[in-house]
Amino acid sequence: MGQDSSDRRNFVSLRTVLIAATTALLALSSTFGVVTASSSRSAGRTISVIVEELPGSGREPEDLVESLGGEIQRHIGIIHGFVADIPGERVEGLEGASGIHSVTPDREIELQSHNGTYDPQTDPGSIYNTTQTIGARRLWSQAIKGSGVGVALIDSGVVPVDGLTGPGKIVNGPDLSFESQAANLRYLDSFGHGTHMAGLIAGREQAASTDLTSDAHNFIGVAPNATLVNVKVADAHGTTDVSQVIAAIDWVVQHRNDKDLNIRVLNLSFGTDGIGDYEVDPLAHAAEVAWRRGIVVVVAAGNTGFGNPKVNNPAYDPYVLAVGADDTKGTVKINDDRIPKWSAPGDSTRRPDLVAPGQSLASLRDPNSYLDQSFPTARIGERYFRGSGTSQAAAVVSGAAALLLQDRPGLTPDQVKRLLTSTATRLTNADPAAQGAGLLNVDAAKRASTPATKQTHKESTGLGTLELSRGSTHLSAGGVTLKGELDIFAWPWLGASWAVDIERGGSWDGGDWNGGTWSGGTWSGTGDPLSGAAWEAVSWIRPDWSAIAWSLNPWPDKEWTGNRWTDGDWKGNRWTGEAWSGNTWSTSNWGG
């Protein structure tokens, strides 16, 4: 994470809800092979490796590295791991050791964009080619650009970079993250994930031409005229708890029609490895209730970073739209497309519904955010940043859903789902199960007749536990781990009454949720969010363990933009070739 635990005031995210799909942003999958040191070439020299730890491993892996003569270089919170330099002949001592999930080489690469040769017309990961591939530009030519449709983005916040600064583009809902208590960070994306998603969904640079269809050089997201409702739940390290995410979903449902917001799409580019049945799981239930209230809930299917192929929670709820990722293999044609190894294929109980472009996508850069400072080689010049994963794929589908809902505002979520899945393009050379119905084709969906359809899966109750919903993702502060039936304020989880309230549409009472005060209770200023009003903030006063965790403002601005995360501290251009899906990111593959 760039700092040791003492630097971060002992506030550690063991694994966060956002990590499951955020791992996709960096494509750091556990599926890559381990380092082997059998070759005589390893003897007598030091090599750099990435060690991914198992949940609950504590300092055991770090101590082992040091006992083998290695040195810890930096921690990577995205994968709950660290980079270390270790004598080559000692690497085998790490493989299969207690507390270690995987060991991969840390290699140097140089992206094409660093040579100044990025061309959105020829780069398969550009937003230009992404919108071409899914057919969005054909809808733009018919004046279907997402106008009048609100897309709620529950993520790490959004920063007002070019592409997200147009009038009414970003509406700030409540900030439910730990950074809500710092006025200089409130609503803003200090992590870099939410801004990346926002650009893909509805970005539109100021220099974009009036004729968007023919504009190949400016950044234009899938639904460039849609409104983004920013509900921040994660901080500079992607840290959040499932209780914050559930509260955010509930807020979106309850306020979907405030001041003409018209929230019809909800993007959830994250998930947990929660093991509860969807029929009782609180997180899945919150997403399902949003679906039943007329909101198309688009969820990242997840990456295999949890060590299994299952679709993550809440994507495993059969009602929502679960999205896997498509890898273009560096070309604009689709007959060579594959499903990346890190895109969760699901199992017999639940598969992704469809896939969308998700490999090496260029989106809006969040300068000086955690990800931007941590991984400078992912930058494309000054404005863009590359990322891979089901996070990105879900964002693309959210934009496509907004286009359909502008064209046919009377569509139900079930009808949107059927339109998108029934018109998807089968990938003949890709895993037939992992691709679901196939690759998103929003142009074909637009041309298809409105289906008469209604899903008949068993409806969830939400009466399960928060602990099972978290899975292996827990927060820890001051030596105390948040477990059991408690929210972030250590208030008891009132699951039974919550399940009743959310069905009635009233789980929030002003700024109160689950018996505590989480935010302000109204829109600020003029009260019109489309004219610049934001949902009001409030000071958190609950004592107990939560006060230890963040009343000291553990993530002030200086800690994520200062010299601690300089290029030198992060080993300059060193990055993991293996972690970026082998040669996919090599200059030879991206050569122009």
N, C-alpha and C positions, 0 to 999 in steps of 0.2 A: 504493500500500500504506500510505499515511498518513505515510510517512517516506522520506527519501532514502536512498541506499545507505550513506552514512556513518553515519546514525542506526542502521542495521540491521547495523553492523559488517561490511559488505560481504558479507553472506550473502543472496543473492538467489535467488529461485525464478524461473527463466526461464519455465517453464510447468510446472505440476505435474500428476501423475496425477489428483488430485482435481478440478482445474479444469474438465475437460471436462464434468462434470455439475454442478459447483458453479456454473459460470456460470449454470446453470438457477436456482439459488437466488435470484440477483439478476436473472435474465432479461436479461443483457447480451449479446445476440446480435449477431453481425456482419452479420445480414441486414438491419438497418435502413438506410435511405437515408443518404447522406452529406449534410453541411451544404452548402448552396449560398449563395453571397454575391453573386449576380448582381443582387439587388434593391438599389435605391438606398437602401433603409432600412438596409442594413448599413454603408453608408459613414459614417465619422466616429464610429462607436461601437464599443465593445468587447463582444464576445460570448463566452460560455463554451462550450467544446466538449469532448467526450470523444474522445481519440485512442487507438485500439487499435493496438498495435505488432505487427509481424511477429516471429517467433522469431529471435533472433540480431541484432536491429537495434541493440543497444547504446544509446548516447546520441544517435544520429543524429536521431531524431524530435524529441527535446527541444531539441537544438541548432538544428534548423530552426525550431521555434516561436519560440525566443528571437531568432533572426536576423530573423524577420518582425515583431518588436516585441511578441511575446506573453510571457506569464509563466506558468510552471508552478505550478499550485495544489496538486495532490496526486497521488500515484500510486495506481492501483487494481490491486492484484495479481491480483484475480479474473479480469481480462481481459487482464493484461499490458499495461496502458495507463496513461493519466493524464488529468487534467482540466487545461485551460489556458484562460486568458483571452487573447484575441487580437483585434486590430483587425478589424472585420467585413470590410473590403475585402481583407484578407490571407488569409482562410480558403482561398480557391481555391488558394493556394500550397502547401497541405498535401495536397490531394486527389491521390492517385496518386503521391505522393512516395516515394522510396526508404525502406523500413523501416516504412511506414505501411499498415495493413490497412484501416482505416475511420476516418471522422470523423463524429461525430453530435453534435447539440445537447444541451447540458446544461440542462434546464428545471426550473422549480419546479412541483411538484404538491402537493396536500394530500389525503391519503387520508381516506375517510369515518371511519375509526376514530379519527382525531385530533379529530373533533368529538364523540366520546363516544357515537356512535350505532351502534356495532358490535352486531349482533344475530345470534347464530349460527343462528337459525331462518330468517332471511331472507338472510343472506350466503351466496352460492353457494360461496365458498371455505372455509367453516367446516368443522370436522371433523364436525359434525352432518350437514350436507348431503352431505359426501363419503361418509360411511358409509351414508347413506340411498341415495345414487345407486348405489353398488355392491352394495347389498343386504345389507350386513354386519349391520345391526340385526335383520333377520329371523332370522339365525343366532343372534344373542345371545338372542332370545326362546325359542330351543330349547336354551339353556344351552351353546352353542358359542361360546366366547370366547377360544380359543387356549390353554386350560389344559393344562399338561404339555408344551408345545412350546417349544423353545429357538430363538430367532432370533439368529444371529450378525450383528453390525453392525460391519463393517470401515470405519472412517471417522475422524473427527477427535476422537473421544471423546464422553463424555456427562457432563453436570452434573446433580446431584440436585435439580432444580427440582420443584415440585409437579407431579405427574403421572408422575414417575419415581422416587418415593421409597418405594413400597410394599415390603413384605417380599419379598425374592427377585426384585424387578423387574429390577434391574441386577446382573449378575455381571461383574466386571472381569477379563478375560483379560489377556494380556501387553500392555504399552504398548511398541510398537515405534517410536514417533515420536521425533523429536529432543528433545521435551520430557520424555521418560522420565527424563532425567538431573536434572530439577528436581522435587524431592519435592512442591512445592506445586502442580505442574501435572500430575503423573502421573495418567493415566486420564481427566483432566478435559478438557472441550471448550473450548478457548480460541479456537476459530474460529467456532463457532456452527452448523455444518452437521450434525454428528452428532446433536446434541440435537434439531434440527428433524426429522431422520429418525426418531429414536427415538420421539418423540411420535406421529408418524403411524402407526408400526407398532404400538405397544403402550402408549401413554400412558394414564394413568387417574388423574385428579385425586382427591385424598382426599375431596373433598366430593361425589363422584359418588354418586348414589343406588343403592340395592341393585338396583332395576329399571333397568338401564342402557338398556334399549330406549326408555323414555319420557323419559330425561334429555336434554334439548336444550341445557342451559346450561353444564354442566361438560364439560371436555375429556376425551374418551374415544376412544382410538385404535382402529384397525381390529380388532386382536386384544388387547383390554385385559388379558387374563389370561396372555398369553405372557411368557416370560422373555427378556430381552435380554442377550446376551453381548457386551460391549463390548470390541472389539479396536482400540485406537487406533494409527493410523499417520501422521496428519497433525498439523501444529502450528498455531500461531495464524494463519498465512497460508495454510493448506491445503497446505503444503509436504510432499511425500513423494516417494519414488522407487519405481519399479516393483519393485525388490528387496524393499522393505519390505512391499508389498502381497502379493507372492507368499509371503513368509514368513508373513504373517498368515493367508492362505488355508490354507497347509499346516498351521499350528497348529490351525485350526478343524477340519480334517479329522481330524487325529490325536487331538484331545481332545473330539470331538463327544459322546462318551458318558461323560465324566468326571462322577462324582458325580451322576448323574441329570440332567445338563444337557439331554440329548436334543436336540441341535442338529439340526433338520430343515430349517431355512431359513437361507440366507446372503444378506444384502443387500449389494450392491455398487453404491452410488450414485455411480459415477465411471467413468472410462475414459480411454484414451489414443488417439492417432491412429496407433498402431503399424501399420506397413505389412507386417509379416510374415504369412504364411499361417497361419490358425488351426491347421492341422495340425501346425505345428512351434513356434508361438509359446509361450513359457514361461508368460506370464500366462493366456492362454486355456487352456493345458493344466492349470494349477493349478485353474482354475474347473471345467473338465470333469471332472477327477478327483474333485473334491468332489461333482459331480453323480452320478458313477458310484458313489460311496460312500453314496448315499442322501440327499443334501442337495439341496433345491431351491434352485438358485442364481438369484437374481433380479437382473438387471443393468440399469442405466439405458442405454437405447439411445444416449444422448448428445445434445448440442446442436450446432448448426452453428457453434459458436465456432471450430472448427478450419478453417473455410473450405470445407468440402465436406459433401455430404449423407450420407456413409457412416455406418453404425452403428459405434460405437466398439469398441475392444478392452477387455474380453473379450466384449462383447455380440455380436460377430460370430461367436463360436463357435456353431454351429447347435444344440448340445445345450441350452444354457442358455436361460433365459426372458428375452428382450430386451423391454424395456418403453419405449414412447413415451408422450407426454403428450397429454391431451385438454384443450381449452379450452372451458369451459361457456358462454363469451360473456356471462357475467354473469347467467345464468338457471339455474333448477333443472331445466328441461326439457332433453331431449337432442337434439331434432330440429334445433336450431340450433348444435350443437356443431361445432367445427372442430379440426383439428390445428394447433397453433401453428407459425409459420414457423421457430422455433428448435428444434423437436423433430426430430431427425434422421430423415428418411424412409427412409434406407437406399438401396440400389441393387439391381440384379438379382441380386446374389450373396447379399444378406441384408437382410431387412426386419424391423422390429419384429414380435414375435409378437402383441402386443395393446397397447392403450393404457389408461391409467387417469387419473383427475383429476390434473392437474399445473400448472394455472394459478392463481396467486394463492391458494394454500392457506395457511390459518392453522395454525400449529403452535406448539410450546412455544418460548418465547423464552429465549435464553441471555444473561442480563444481563452487560454489559461485555465480551462476546466481541468479536472483530474485526468481525464482520458487524453486531452490534448497535450498536457504537460508530460504525461507518462509515456506516450507513444508518438513522438514527433514524426516518425516515419510514415504514419498513417495520414499525415496532412497532404493535401493537394494544394500547393500554393498557399495563399492567405485565407481563402474563403471556404474551402471544402475539406472533408475528412472521410476516409474510407472506413467501412465497417461491414461485417458479415453476420448473418444470423436470422433466426426466425423472428427476432425483434423487427428487423428491417422488412422482412416479408409481410408481417402483420400490418405494419404501417402502410405498405403499398396497397394491401387489400382494404384497409380502412378508407383510403382515398377513393378506391374504386366504388365502395359501397356508397360514399357520399355522392358520387356522380349519378349512380342509379336512382338515389333518393331525390335528387333535384329533378331528374327526368320524370320519375313517377313517385311523387311524394306519398301516395296512398299505399305503397308497398309495406307489407309487414316484414319483420325480421325473418320469419320463415320463408317468405317469398324471395327476399334478397338472397338468402342462403341457397335456395333451390336454383335461382337464376345463375348464380356464380358457379355452383358446382356442376350443373347440367350442361353448361356451355364451356367448361374448362377444356383445354387442349391436352390430350393424352401425350405423354412423353414416351415414345416407343422404346427408348434405350435406357430408361430410368426405372428404378425399383417400383413395381406396380402398386405395392402396398403403401410405401412411404410417401408417394405423390398424391394419395387420395384420389380425387376426381381428375387431377391433372393440373396444368399450368393456367393461372388466371387469364381470362380473355374477356375484359369488360366490354369490348365492342360487340362481341357475340352475345353477351348477356343483355346488352341494350337492345339488340335486334330481336331477341327472343320474346315470345308472348308471355304475358303475366301468368304464372302457374297458379292453379287452385291447390294450395298445399297447406298442411298444418302438421307440425311434428307432434308425435304422440308418445314420446318417451315418458317414463315415470317422472313426475315432478319432485324436486328436492324439498326438504323441510328445513334445512339449516340447523338442525338440533344437535349436530356433532360438536366436537371440541375444537377450540383454537389450537391446542397443542398438536393434534393430528393434522390440522390444516397447515401448520408451519412446516411439518416434516423435519428436515435436518437444519432448517434455517432459523437461527436464534440470534438475538442480540445479547451482548454482555457488557456490563459497565461496572467498574470498581470491584471486579471479582464476582459479581452477581449476574447470573444468566436469566433472561426473561423466559420463563417456562410456565406451562400450566394455563389455567383459565384466568389470565390477567391481561389487561391491555397495557399500553406503554406507560400509563400513569399508575399502574399497579391497582387499578380498579378491577373488581371481579367482573368477569364476562357474564353479562346477563343474557345468555343465549336464548332462553325460552321467550322472554319478553321481546327481545330483539327480533326474533323470527316473526312474531305477531305484528310488531310495529312496521317492519319493512314491507310486509304484505299489504299493510294499510297505507303505506307511503309516508310514514311519519316517524322514522327512526331518529331523525334530527329534529331538535327543538331549538330553533335559532342557531346558536353556536354549540349547543350541548349534544353529546352523543354518548351512549352507554354510561350515563350517569355523571359524566364529567364535561368540562368546558374545553373544547378543542380549538375553537376559532371564534371570530366575531359572528354576529348573527344576521348581518345584512350587507348589501352592497354599499360601497362608500360613495362619497361625492354626490353626483347627480342621481345615483341609484341605477343608472343605465349602463350595463356592462359593455354594450356595443359602442358607447361613447367614451370609454376609458375608465369606467368605474371598476374597482376590484373588490373581491370579497374581503371584508374587514378581518384584521388579525386581532389576537388577544394574547396577553401575557399568561403563561402557564404557571400556576401557583401550587399545583399538587405536590406535596412533599414525597417522602419515601424514596425508593430506589431511583425513580425517574429524575428527581432533582439532582442526584449525584451524576446521572448520566449526561444531562445537557444544560443544566442551569448555568454552568460555567462557560457556555457558548463554545463547545469544543471544536467547532469548525469555522472560526473567523476567517475573513477574507485572506488575511496574510498567510494562513496555513496552506492555502491551495493555489496561491499565485506567487509565493515567495521563492527564495533560492533553494528551498529544500527539494524542489522538484525541477531543478534545472536540467538541461540536456546532459551536463556532465555527471550529475548525480544518477541519471538514468542511463549511463553508458552510451551517450550520444546516439548513434544510429543503430546500435545493436538491437536486434529484434529476433523473433523466433520464426525461422522459415518453416519448420515443421508445424508450428502452431497455426500458421496461415495456410493450412491445407497443402503442404508440400510445395510444389512448383507453381501453384496458381498465382502467387504474388511475385514470381521472379520476373526480372526484366525481359528474359527471353520469351515468356508467355505473353507479356504485355507490350512487346516491341511493336512499333508502328512502321 
